[in-house]
Each structure stands twice: as structure tokens, then as C-alpha cells.
Amino acid sequence: MDGPRARYYPSSYSGCYGSIEHPGRGAVPAEPPPPTTKRRPPTTKLSELESQLSQLQDELKKAKEQLHSSELSRKRALQEADDAKAQAAAASAQARDSEAQLAELSSAEEARLLELRRLSQERDRSWQSELEAMQKQHAADSTALAAAMGEVHRLRVQLAAAARADRRQDMVEALATIDELRVKLKASEEAEAQARAMHEECKQQLEASRATIDSLLTDGSKLMDSFSLVVKELEESRAKVKALEDEIAETSSKAASDRCNCSGSESEAAELRAELEAAEASALDANKKLEAETRTDSSADALKKQLHGALHENGQLKQELHQYESEKGSATARTAEAAKKGEMETELRRLRVQAEQWRKAAETAMALLTVGKGGNGKVVERSESWEGGKYAGLCEELDDDAAAFLVGVQEPETVAVRVEREGLSR
């Protein structure tokens, strides 16, 4: 087979034709046995020929099958070759069309390339002119930048010199401020020591005031006992006066009938009048004592109110003192705050003035609270009055139990005085 058809035949096709053995054509005649060998019997040779014939028939059958398959393969290859020819013809037509389109596109592309080349040349020329202008501007900017850098360097040198001078000045001012703060801190510590000493002195004075108050309470209880005795004596005197009045009435009724005993009755009436005058004198004395006790009671009430006010203001004083101590403790850690130091010094001076006022108030209160009994048995009255909030530091060390005890003692005395006063009026 020649031409393109030979390319589509498989290699096994030619091999199959070459492998077929035809009997009688390509078979080599058997060599005669050597003379020394024995000849086989005819039956054996016939059976061998039959077996060879059956083998040849099998091979022929196989060769026919291979030939049939080869024919099918050849037909398939021919069909594929025809399809390939048709596809090749279509491809060649498309190739011719593509060549025509390519020619047209190439001519249009050449025109476009020429236009683009012309535009790029014009753009390059414009860019070249812009680049030259930018180079000139850059040269001018470089000159200005060099001048500006020189000016900046000069200003930096001046700024560094000014900063060093400012730092020296700030350091000198800071050292002066630190020295001033040290002096102020030392003064504040001294003032604090003075305030503590004054506080201890006020505490001692308050202890003395407490002892005075205890003695006053004791004297008040004794005075109540004596007042109770006076009231009892007054009641007995009233009973005696009433009995004497009854006797006088009986005596006056019997005076007309009992003329003989007139002198005795008159002497007895004189005695009764003397006893009555003595009873009235004792009643007047009891009234005076009652009025003095009433004044003492009102003074004790006023003293109680002032003590409560003193306790309240003393609590405020304690809060201010704690606040001052806390501010003083924080001021040691913040020595750089001069304003805070000034405020603390002002507060310290104010506390010093208040402490001095409290000391004077405590002395005055001790003088006012000194109450005793005179030679005639009358209570010595106060010569001065309390002012609201003036002696607030008086009761700093008095606790709630002492204040409650003071109130509990004063109130029963007031009730007893009122009851006895009502009894006397009746």
C-alpha cells in the first residue's frame, strides 16, 4: 500500500501476514533420515501428519480471524482517513481565511503603529521639555533648600544655647524653690510640734475639767439630798403650822368660856405665834433655797446644752486635725507643690489660732464650772454666760458614756425640783 493509507495500518497487520504458514509453499521438505536411523512405521507417520494438519487448521482459523479483524481495522482506518481529509480541508479553508484576515489586520496594525510612534515621539518631546523645566526648578529649589538648611542650623544652634540658659535658670529656680520648701517644711514641723504640745496641754486641761465636772455632779447630788431634807422639814413645818392654827381656832373658841385661863392662853398663843413665825422663817429659807436650786438647775441645763455643742464642735476639730495630719503626710511626698505648702501653712496658722482660743476657752470654762457652797449654805451663781460654739474644745476627751451620764444626772434633778416646787405651791 502506497500513500497516506499505508500510515493507518498497524504494524501487527503486516506481521500477521508474515506469520501465516501455508502448507506446501513455504514448508521445507523433511530431510531423509540418516542411514543409521530406523524408519518409522506408516501409522506413526500418519498420526503425525494428522496432528500437523489439525495444528495447521487451527492456525488457519486464527489467521482468518486475524484477517477479518485486520479488514475491520482497515475499514475503520479508511473512515478515519476520510474524516481527517475533510477536517484538513476545513482547516485549510479556515487557514486561508485567517491568512486573509491577518493580512488585513497587519495592514491596520502597521497604520496604528505608525500613529502610535508619531504620538509617542510627540509625547517624548513634551516630556523632555517638562523634564528640562523640572530640572531647572529642582536646581532653584536645591539652592533655596541649602539656604534654608543653613538658616535652620543657625536657629538650632541659637535654640540649643537658649535651652541651656533656660535649663540653668530653671535649675537655679528649682534649687531656690527646694530650699524654700525645706525651710517651710521645717517651720511646718515646728508648728506641728507646737500644735501637738498645745493639744497635750488642752487634753490635760480637759482632764482637769472632767474632774471638776465630776465634783460638780457629786456636789449636785449632795445638794439634792440636802434639798430633800429641807423639803421634808418644810412639810413638817406646814403640818405644825396647820396644827397650831387648829389649836389657835380651838383656843379662840374656848376664850369666851374660859376667861380664867386667859393669861395662860395668851402666853400659849404668844408661843404659838413665835413658833408660827419661826415656821414661816424656815419656809422663807426653804423658798430661797428652792429658788437657788432652780437657778442651779437652769444653769445646769444651759451647761448641758453647751457641753453637747462642745462635743459636736470637738468632733469637727478632730476631723480638721486628722485632715491636717493627712495633708501634712502627703505634703512630704509632694514637696514640689508650693501652692499646697502655702495652703498648709495658712491652715496651720488657723489651727494655731484655734488652739489658742480653745486653751483660753478651756481656762474660762474651768473658772465658770467651779461651783461650790458658801458659808451660808447658798449656791454660788455664775457671773458669765456661755456663748454658742465658743468653748467647743472643752469636751474633746468626753466620750458618749460620759455625756449620757451627764444628761441622765441632770434630767432627774430637774424633775425632782419641779415636783418639789409643785408640792410647796400646794
C-alpha positions as MATLAB code, in Angstrom:
seq = 'MDGPRARYYPSSYSGCYGSIEHPGRGAVPAEPPPPTTKRRPPTTKLSELESQLSQLQDELKKAKEQLHSSELSRKRALQEADDAKAQAAAASAQARDSEAQLAELSSAEEARLLELRRLSQERDRSWQSELEAMQKQHAADSTALAAAMGEVHRLRVQLAAAARADRRQDMVEALATIDELRVKLKASEEAEAQARAMHEECKQQLEASRATIDSLLTDGSKLMDSFSLVVKELEESRAKVKALEDEIAETSSKAASDRCNCSGSESEAAELRAELEAAEASALDANKKLEAETRTDSSADALKKQLHGALHENGQLKQELHQYESEKGSATARTAEAAKKGEMETELRRLRVQAEQWRKAAETAMALLTVGKGGNGKVVERSESWEGGKYAGLCEELDDDAAAFLVGVQEPETVAVRVEREGLSR';
ca = [
       0.000    0.000    0.000;
       1.275    3.478   -1.019;
       0.311    6.964    0.013;
      -1.356    8.115    3.255;
      -3.361    4.987    3.527;
      -0.296    2.979    4.437;
       0.225    5.113    7.535;
      -3.023    3.992    9.153;
      -2.307    0.288    9.024;
      -0.986   -1.102   12.235;
       2.264   -2.896   12.376;
       0.537   -6.045   13.500;
      -1.278   -6.220   10.180;
       1.836   -6.926    8.174;
       3.097   -9.160   10.908;
       0.049  -11.313   10.746;
       0.546  -11.919    7.024;
       4.135  -12.751    7.544;
       3.361  -15.254   10.249;
       0.912  -17.324    8.202;
       2.332  -20.625    7.077;
       0.775  -22.211    4.039;
       1.240  -25.896    3.575;
       3.252  -26.845    0.611;
       4.538  -23.295   -0.083;
       6.944  -22.257    2.473;
       7.354  -25.638    4.118;
      10.773  -27.105    3.944;
      10.789  -30.803    2.929;
      11.883  -33.120    5.625;
      15.381  -34.363    5.423;
      15.800  -38.017    4.875;
      16.776  -39.860    7.952;
      20.278  -40.877    8.220;
      21.056  -44.277    7.108;
      21.769  -45.403   10.594;
      18.258  -44.474   11.900;
      15.338  -46.787   11.738;
      12.327  -45.891    9.657;
       9.127  -45.253   11.488;
       6.085  -47.286   10.858;
       3.418  -45.813    8.489;
       0.809  -45.475   11.257;
       3.057  -43.273   13.293;
       3.777  -41.008   10.344;
       0.098  -40.735    9.528;
      -0.800  -39.753   13.047;
       1.923  -37.128   12.990;
       0.595  -35.756    9.736;
      -2.917  -35.622   11.115;
      -1.728  -33.782   14.178;
       0.181  -31.350   11.977;
      -2.897  -30.946    9.820;
      -5.065  -30.176   12.839;
      -2.481  -27.662   14.016;
      -2.375  -26.080   10.605;
      -6.158  -25.876   10.533;
      -6.152  -24.170   13.922;
      -3.537  -21.761   12.709;
      -5.545  -21.135    9.571;
      -8.627  -20.412   11.621;
      -6.659  -17.987   13.739;
      -5.223  -16.381   10.620;
      -8.701  -15.936    9.189;
      -9.860  -14.308   12.388;
      -6.842  -12.033   12.316;
      -7.516  -11.229    8.688;
     -11.113  -10.371    9.482;
     -10.063   -8.124   12.319;
      -7.452   -6.568   10.062;
     -10.097   -5.834    7.449;
     -12.259   -4.208   10.078;
      -9.294   -2.161   11.239;
      -8.507   -1.178    7.664;
     -12.095   -0.063    7.046;
     -12.039    1.901   10.264;
      -8.726    3.448    9.290;
     -10.093    4.379    5.863;
     -13.113    6.025    7.517;
     -10.850    7.897    9.868;
      -8.672    8.933    6.925;
     -11.694   10.300    5.099;
     -12.740   12.206    8.222;
      -9.219   13.519    8.589;
      -9.204   14.648    4.950;
     -12.489   16.507    5.492;
     -11.140   18.118    8.636;
      -7.902   19.009    6.837;
      -9.881   20.628    4.025;
     -11.924   22.637    6.530;
      -8.749   23.575    8.386;
      -7.060   24.679    5.153;
     -10.105   26.826    4.328;
     -10.011   28.361    7.802;
      -6.279   28.888    7.391;
      -6.812   30.736    4.137;
      -9.481   32.895    5.780;
      -7.187   33.531    8.726;
      -4.348   34.492    6.368;
      -6.628   36.992    4.643;
      -7.773   38.429    7.972;
      -4.177   38.501    9.182;
      -3.138   40.452    6.127;
      -5.886   42.964    6.729;
      -5.056   43.176   10.435;
      -1.362   43.551    9.724;
      -2.020   46.498    7.418;
      -4.276   48.138   10.058;
      -1.736   47.341   12.768;
       1.053   48.926   10.750;
      -1.024   52.092   10.360;
      -1.828   52.092   14.063;
       1.825   51.506   14.947;
       2.840   54.424   12.774;
       0.264   56.614   14.538;
       1.399   55.391   17.950;
       5.037   56.017   17.029;
       4.191   59.541   15.979;
       2.210   60.147   19.196;
       4.988   58.702   21.347;
       7.546   60.934   19.664;
       5.380   63.978   20.323;
       4.846   62.875   23.934;
       8.575   62.286   24.378;
       9.298   65.769   23.121;
       6.737   67.266   25.536;
       8.108   65.182   28.401;
      11.629   66.257   27.533;
      10.625   69.907   27.713;
       8.816   69.318   31.026;
      11.838   67.430   32.371;
      14.143   70.293   31.470;
      11.786   72.740   33.210;
      11.627   70.469   36.272;
      15.427   70.199   36.335;
      15.694   73.984   36.294;
      13.071   74.220   39.083;
      14.896   71.492   41.041;
      18.147   73.423   40.768;
      16.408   76.548   42.092;
      14.744   74.524   44.879;
      18.087   72.951   45.802;
      19.626   76.398   46.157;
      16.716   77.583   48.326;
      16.862   74.361   50.363;
      20.573   74.814   51.010;
      19.928   78.363   52.213;
      17.033   77.156   54.407;
      19.162   74.345   55.861;
      21.835   76.867   56.775;
      19.237   79.063   58.449;
      17.777   76.045   60.288;
      21.232   75.040   61.512;
      21.864   78.576   62.765;
      18.464   78.606   64.524;
      19.183   75.191   66.070;
      22.460   76.469   67.482;
      20.688   79.516   68.917;
      17.869   77.357   70.297;
      20.336   74.964   71.959;
      22.127   77.907   73.584;
      18.819   79.385   74.762;
      17.695   75.971   76.054;
      20.923   75.579   78.032;
      20.466   79.038   79.512;
      16.820   78.265   80.351;
      17.811   74.966   81.937;
      20.398   76.734   84.072;
      17.816   79.322   85.108;
      15.234   76.596   85.808;
      17.791   74.653   87.827;
      18.644   77.714   89.900;
      14.946   78.452   90.451;
      14.266   74.804   91.317;
      17.104   74.763   93.856;
      15.830   78.001   95.368;
      12.306   76.571   95.493;
      13.605   73.373   97.113;
      15.472   75.381   99.751;
      12.379   77.470  100.381;
      10.247   74.345  100.652;
      12.738   72.822  103.068;
      12.535   75.933  105.249;
       8.734   75.860  105.058;
       8.682   72.139  105.855;
      10.891   72.693  108.869;
       8.649   75.540  110.008;
       5.565   73.373  109.495;
       7.162   70.562  111.507;
       7.931   73.000  114.301;
       4.378   74.331  114.133;
       3.088   70.771  114.211;
       5.186   70.060  117.297;
       3.776   73.189  118.919;
       0.261   72.133  117.937;
       0.845   68.686  119.439;
       2.165   70.258  122.636;
      -0.854   72.539  122.714;
      -3.055   69.515  122.092;
      -1.500   67.708  125.043;
      -1.981   70.824  127.171;
      -5.632   71.034  126.131;
      -6.001   67.352  126.925;
      -4.627   67.923  130.423;
      -6.941   70.891  130.861;
      -9.860   68.745  129.719;
      -8.888   66.096  132.248;
      -8.996   68.782  134.916;
     -12.351   69.950  133.538;
     -13.642   66.391  133.697;
     -12.562   66.127  137.328;
     -14.304   69.452  138.008;
     -17.469   68.192  136.305;
     -17.360   65.018  138.403;
     -17.012   67.105  141.546;
     -19.914   69.276  140.358;
     -22.033   66.188  139.839;
     -21.136   64.966  143.311;
     -21.964   68.368  144.801;
     -25.251   68.380  142.866;
     -26.234   65.004  144.276;
     -25.355   66.186  147.785;
     -27.339   69.358  147.157;
     -30.333   67.266  146.086;
     -30.072   65.246  149.275;
     -29.974   68.427  151.366;
     -32.865   69.841  149.346;
     -34.897   66.708  150.063;
     -34.211   67.165  153.776;
     -35.282   70.822  153.547;
     -38.491   69.792  151.775;
     -39.210   67.248  154.474;
     -38.573   69.860  157.152;
     -40.856   72.271  155.284;
     -43.644   69.680  155.159;
     -43.222   69.057  158.869;
     -43.314   72.827  159.474;
     -46.524   73.078  157.426;
     -48.076   70.297  159.457;
     -47.029   72.042  162.664;
     -48.415   75.370  161.379;
     -51.708   73.714  160.497;
     -51.876   72.020  163.889;
     -51.069   75.322  165.574;
     -53.772   77.079  163.554;
     -56.275   74.419  164.643;
     -55.197   74.836  168.223;
     -55.482   78.632  167.871;
     -59.015   78.229  166.490;
     -59.933   75.919  169.335;
     -58.298   78.271  171.797;
     -60.162   81.316  170.405;
     -63.473   79.396  170.607;
     -62.749   78.490  174.168;
     -61.536   82.004  175.074;
     -65.006   83.337  175.855;
     -65.909   80.474  178.165;
     -62.504   80.043  179.704;
     -61.748   83.569  180.955;
     -59.909   82.318  183.945;
     -57.235   80.775  181.801;
     -56.882   83.905  179.620;
     -53.376   84.773  180.750;
     -52.181   81.206  180.152;
     -53.839   81.077  176.762;
     -52.312   84.387  175.769;
     -48.872   83.166  176.751;
     -49.506   79.926  174.877;
     -50.774   81.929  171.866;
     -47.610   84.030  172.010;
     -45.561   80.854  171.992;
     -47.645   79.549  169.115;
     -47.170   82.828  167.252;
     -43.419   82.588  167.852;
     -43.403   79.027  166.564;
     -45.525   80.133  163.609;
     -43.092   82.956  162.815;
     -40.198   80.506  163.110;
     -42.012   78.120  160.752;
     -42.645   80.969  158.309;
     -38.982   81.961  158.516;
     -37.943   78.361  157.797;
     -40.455   78.299  154.915;
     -38.952   81.502  153.502;
     -35.496   79.986  153.882;
     -36.708   76.876  152.086;
     -38.207   79.020  149.312;
     -34.898   80.842  148.938;
     -33.098   77.527  148.780;
     -35.647   76.323  146.226;
     -35.126   79.412  144.071;
     -31.362   78.969  144.313;
     -31.779   75.309  143.360;
     -33.980   76.366  140.426;
     -31.292   78.751  139.241;
     -28.733   75.987  139.662;
     -30.969   73.668  137.610;
     -31.313   76.215  134.781;
     -27.561   76.771  134.872;
     -27.039   73.006  134.691;
     -29.403   72.791  131.690;
     -27.519   75.553  129.918;
     -24.255   73.849  130.812;
     -25.585   70.572  129.403;
     -26.552   72.240  126.108;
     -23.182   73.932  125.873;
     -21.433   70.644  126.610;
     -23.351   68.979  123.774;
     -22.366   71.828  121.459;
     -18.784   71.492  122.665;
     -18.844   67.768  121.918;
     -20.112   68.448  118.384;
     -17.541   71.137  117.688;
     -14.842   68.973  119.235;
     -15.714   66.250  116.700;
     -15.289   68.808  113.936;
     -11.949   69.791  115.471;
     -10.825   66.163  115.431;
     -11.798   65.851  111.768;
      -9.867   69.006  110.909;
      -6.860   67.740  112.865;
      -6.940   64.372  111.055;
      -7.309   66.188  107.737;
      -4.346   68.377  108.618;
      -2.243   65.339  109.558;
      -3.152   63.560  106.301;
      -2.352   66.694  104.282;
       0.921   67.010  106.142;
       1.822   63.381  105.382;
       1.044   63.821  101.701;
       2.943   67.137  101.626;
       6.196   65.343  102.489;
       5.812   63.281   99.293;
       4.851   66.339   97.175;
       7.498   68.885   98.176;
       7.406   70.450   94.692;
       3.883   71.881   95.098;
       4.496   75.301   96.556;
       0.837   76.278   96.409;
      -0.116   73.324   98.590;
       2.579   74.327  101.048;
       1.185   77.837  101.258;
      -2.307   76.498  101.919;
      -0.937   74.133  104.545;
       0.862   76.978  106.300;
      -2.347   79.027  106.287;
      -4.261   76.060  107.712;
      -1.541   75.565  110.330;
      -1.747   79.208  111.410;
      -5.531   78.906  111.591;
      -5.238   75.768  113.718;
      -2.725   77.522  115.939;
      -5.131   80.428  116.468;
      -7.988   77.993  117.125;
      -5.859   76.029  119.590;
      -5.034   79.247  121.431;
      -8.731   80.143  121.509;
      -9.568   76.658  122.777;
      -6.956   76.960  125.507;
      -8.390   80.296  126.638;
     -11.923   78.894  126.381;
     -10.920   75.888  128.484;
      -9.454   78.159  131.141;
     -12.608   80.284  131.143;
     -14.796   77.164  131.246;
     -12.855   75.789  134.190;
     -13.384   79.079  136.004;
     -17.090   79.064  135.121;
     -17.625   75.424  136.062;
     -16.131   75.836  139.525;
     -19.266   75.645  141.677;
     -19.228   75.289  145.464;
     -21.177   76.044  148.593;
     -20.681   79.250  150.584;
     -20.718   79.723  154.345;
     -24.442   80.459  154.432;
     -25.374   77.268  152.534;
     -26.330   79.100  149.292;
     -25.144   78.058  145.853;
     -22.700   80.441  144.185;
     -24.199   81.622  140.893;
     -22.327   82.031  137.601;
     -21.169   85.510  136.698;
     -20.755   84.905  132.981;
     -22.849   83.210  130.305;
     -21.901   80.733  127.648;
     -21.670   81.774  124.021;
     -22.705   79.346  121.336;
     -19.725   77.411  120.000;
     -17.067   79.491  121.809;
     -15.808   76.780  124.139;
     -16.066   73.888  121.712;
     -12.698   72.400  122.664;
     -13.805   71.927  126.260;
     -15.149   68.373  125.919;
     -12.717   66.763  123.472;
     -11.974   63.840  125.741;
     -15.571   63.302  126.923;
     -16.950   60.148  125.343;
     -20.570   59.249  124.677;
     -20.952   57.398  128.001;
     -19.873   60.444  129.994;
     -22.221   62.717  128.032;
     -25.103   60.274  128.570;
     -24.275   60.116  132.267;
     -24.302   63.900  132.464;
     -27.702   64.073  130.743;
     -29.080   61.286  132.946;
     -27.977   63.076  136.086;
     -29.269   66.493  135.088;
     -32.738   65.392  133.923;
     -33.798   63.554  137.160;
     -32.646   66.579  139.175;
     -34.841   68.846  137.051;
     -37.857   66.558  137.517;
     -37.300   66.367  141.284;
     -37.024   70.151  141.572;
     -40.272   70.620  139.638;
     -42.140   68.065  141.774;
     -40.949   69.640  144.994;
     -41.833   73.122  143.678;
     -45.387   71.977  142.911;
     -45.647   70.445  146.379;
     -44.578   73.707  148.000;
     -47.065   75.725  145.951;
     -49.878   73.429  147.044;
];
